[in-house]
């Protein structure tokens, strides 16, 4: 097998500025960077004050002091880079037959839908309760799903850095591909890199990808921004990839060294079982980011800080971030209305607005839960706002498979 690397059409690079192997760890006081997972955190698998991967979520994370916000980028049908986590969306098609509504689910690749089609969808989580994530016409642009990469580069304050994860399908050990008939690997990156270099300005940017070949191309097609190899390790949480470079941490670390990448981003649940590996990675002079659901535990975050990892990716940065002045901290607040979301209660025609601050944090740093009052269909008191209890998903009800948590969209005929 071989890999063809083509230059990005229309872009020229020089050695005037390059951060590919540049990391001011000492100048940053050897403090771990706080990285907002999909902005303020995942929202389709758990309760969150803001939708994941939206402009509002990125703005809120920056407001709360995130050094970087992490998000995934893939291409729409017209090859427009958009922000979304999965390769596909599930479409719920409802049809009336003899006064009854029958619903069918169809899985459609993001690459098969235009930007207009994507942004007109009404996203909701696919848990057992069917909690909706509303995208009504009255919703503000900042909370709409599928923002473009260009949009977030223009709107989010430049002082908030970006960890841009490049999505590209891989093959699992069972020989199934994450996505068939995808874009050419060079073409995929060319469209993304053109947007980044046109609108990045002075923003701090790190590229990352689970696909080893995409990491190689990112390192060779441009020389300004650093590249991290994302790795899940050998874990029961996810089906393993077939590529040996993605199979276990040891091979992934060797790959990062051989390709002169800045470093690696490793899965916390695997890493925490082999703490000595952190020291070994740091001694190899690789930058180490850590990602995974375990990072949402304040104790784990503190432990990783003590172990001097370079970056920690986690949800609800407003609850878990310590009080220090980070490298990329925002200095100006955005309009408060930007950090609002719309929640339509099932028993009221009015629309209630929830500020992100209403999702309270406990003194120990954990995310507080709203106090549910009344019987089924009652209300919940969260800060100064009231929402329907049907819009609250207990933690025990969201522990489902990765496939079940894929957001869905709804159409009717």
C-alpha positions, -999 to +999 in steps of 0.1 A: +000+000+000+011+036-006-001+071+003-001+099-022+003+134-007-007+163-029-001+200-022-032+222-013-043+240-045-039+277-042-020+277-009+017+285-006+037+280+026+070+293+039+091+289+070+081+324+083+058+310+110+056+273+121+043+258+153+043+222+142+069+213+169+065+243+191+050+240+226+057+266+253+052+243+282+075+261+306+062+296+296+026+283+304+037+275+339+035+237+331-003+239+336-026+215+317-047+232+291-085+231+297-101+219+265-139+221+260-152+189+245-175+199+216-176+233+233-195+230+266-197+192+263-218+164+247-255+172+247-272+144+227-262+117+253-267+138+285-283+169+298-265+201+289-274+237+290-262+242+254-262+220+223-228+204+215-209+216+185-227+249+181-215+285+180-232+292+213-215+263+229-181+274+217-187+310+228-198+298+263-167+276+267-145+305+258-164+327+282-157+302+310-120+302+302-114+273+279-079+274+264-092+254+234-125+240+222-125+206+205-148+198+177-151+175+146-151+186+110-164+168+080-177+177+045-213+182+033-225+172-001-211+204-017-179+199+002-185+226+027-166+219+060-192+216+088-190+209+125-206+176+135-195+145+154-209+115+134-205+104+098-243+099+095-276+112+108-307+091+114-337+105+097-371+097+112-397+096+084-433+099+096-462+089+073-499+089+080-518+057+072-554+054+081-552+081+107-521+065+123-486+079+121-460+053+112-423+062+117-393+047+100-356+054+106-331+059+078-294+065+082-281+091+058-244+101+055-236+137+062-217+138+029-250+131+010-268+161+024-263+198+014-255+224+040-291+238+036-306+204+042-284+198+073-291+232+089-329+228+083-330+196+104-346+192+138-321+173+159-331+152+189-314+125+210-323+089+204-326+078+240-355+059+253-374+091+262-369+108+229-359+141+245-359+167+217-331+191+210-352+218+193-342+236+161-372+257+154-373+286+130-374+310+159-341+296+172-310+319+172-284+312+146-258+306+173-276+275+186-284+259+152-267+225+145-242+220+117-224+254+118-197+257+091-160+258+100-159+293+084-187+305+106-170+294+139-137+308+128-153+342+121-176+344+152-157+328+181-132+351+197-097+345+183-083+342+219-102+309+221-080+282+205-093+254+184-086+217+185-099+207+151-105+170+148-105+158+111-130+131+105-120+104+080-134+069+079-113+039+090-118+001+088-127-018+120-111-052+129-143-068+116-135-054+082-165-029+083-157+007+073-170+036+093-183+051+060-181+037+025-173+057-006-160+088+012-142+118-003-106+114-015-083+119+015-064+148-001-096+165-013-111+162+022-082+180+038-078+205+010-113+219+016-107+221+053-073+236+051-084+263+027-110+275+051-086+274+081-059+294+064-084+319+050-100+327+083-078+315+112-062+349+119-040+348+150-060+319+166-041+291+182-050+259+164-041+222+168-052+196+143-060+160+154-073+128+138-079+092+146-069+084+110-031+079+108-029+088+071-048+121+077-022+129+104+006+123+078-011+145+053-018+173+078+019+173+087+031+174+051+004+196+034+010+225+058+037+236+082+020+261+104-002+242+129+008+212+150-008+177+146-019+152+173-026+116+167-059+106+184-059+071+199-085+050+217-062+022+227-074-013+234-107-008+252-140-025+256-157+009+250-151+010+212-146-015+184-109-016+175-095-003+143-078-026+119-048-004+112-019-015+135-010+022+142-045+026+158-046-007+176-027+000+208-009+030+224+026+017+219+022+015+181+005+049+181+032+066+200+059+051+177+039+064+147+037+099+162+075+099+168+083+086+133+061+112+116+074+140+138+039+149+150+036+172+180+022+144+201-007+121+209-042+124+224-049+092+244-081+077+258-083+083+296-099+050+306-070+030+291-043+055+302-055+055+338-048+017+339-012+024+330-001+056+347+035+050+340+028+054+303+022+092+309+058+096+321+071+076+292+053+098+267+065+130+283+101+117+284+098+112+246+091+149+243+057+143+229+028+166+238+000+146+256-037+154+255-062+131+272-098+126+262-127+104+273-157+103+296-136+096+327-123+131+324-157+144+335-148+132+370-132+162+390-109+137+407-096+124+374-091+159+362-070+168+393-050+136+389-042+143+353-031+179+362-008+165+389+007+141+363+015+171+341-004+161+310-005+190+285-042+191+278-074+176+292-105+174+271-137+173+291-174+184+293-189+213+314-157+234+316-178+259+336-179+234+365-145+218+364-120+245+353-097+258+381-093+295+387-062+304+368-054+325+338-048+302+308-027+307+278-057+313+255-082+329+279-109+353+266-106+388+278-140+401+266-175+387+272-200+382+244-236+392+244-253+372+271-281+363+247-256+342+228-253+318+257-290+310+258-309+280+245-345+276+237-364+249+256-401+244+247-420+227+275-445+200+266-473+216+286-469+252+277-470+272+245-445+297+257-408+294+252-384+295+282-348+305+280-321+288+300-289+305+307-259+281+307-253+292+343-286+276+354-270+241+350-255+244+385-222+230+397-218+214+431-191+226+454-169+196+446-169+205+409-195+179+399-225+189+377-255+196+399-289+181+390-321+201+388-346+193+416-377+177+400-410+186+416-445+172+412-456+140+394-450+129+359-451+159+335-443+183+364-417+209+364-381+213+375-365+242+392-331+251+377-317+284+388-341+311+378-357+290+350-384+263+348-384+234+324-406+204+319-394+173+337-398+155+303-367+174+292-345+159+319-327+127+312-315+108+343-279+096+341-290+060+343-310+064+312-282+076+289-258+047+294-264+032+259-243+021+230-225+045+207-249+037+179-280+043+201-267+078+210-264+089+174-286+121+170-316+118+147-335+142+125-372+142+118-392+147+086-429+143+080-451+138+049 
